[in-house]
Amino acid sequence: DVPRRVPVLATPPLPAFEGRLFPSASLGLPYSVREPSTSELTRESN
């Protein structure tokens, strides 16, 4: 399962936020664990 999950973690909607909004991604966990809502993404971009 891990190897199949790598491509998904390596291609987040906003690569610039990787490791910041998705700390679990660096641990190899599913992205859905720390997936932010649309409002959170908007707040970070502003």
N, C-alpha and C positions, 0 to 999 in steps of 0.2 A: 504493500500500500504506500509506503514512504516514497519510493522512486516515482510512482505515478503521481504523487501529490506535489513533487518538486516543481514541475512546470507551472502549476497553478500558483504556487507561492512566489515563483520568480516573475510572474506577470500580474501584479496587482493593478487595479484601476488607476491608481496614482503612485507610480514608482517612487516619487519624491517623498512620499509619506511612509515608505517601507521602513520598519524599525522604529518608527515614531508612533504611528497609529496602530501598527500591527507588530507589536513586540513579540507576540507568540509565533510569528512567521519565522523569526530567526531560530526559534526552538524546534522548528519543523512540525508545528501543530497546524491543524486546519485553519485556513484564513478566517472562516466564519466565527472563530473563537473571539476575535477582537475586531470584527468588522464594524466600523463606525456608521452611524446613520447619515443621511443626506445633510441634516442640519449641522452635524459635527464636521463634515467635510467642508461645508460652506464657511463655517466659523474659522477653520484653519486657513482657508485660502484668503480670507479677508485680513 
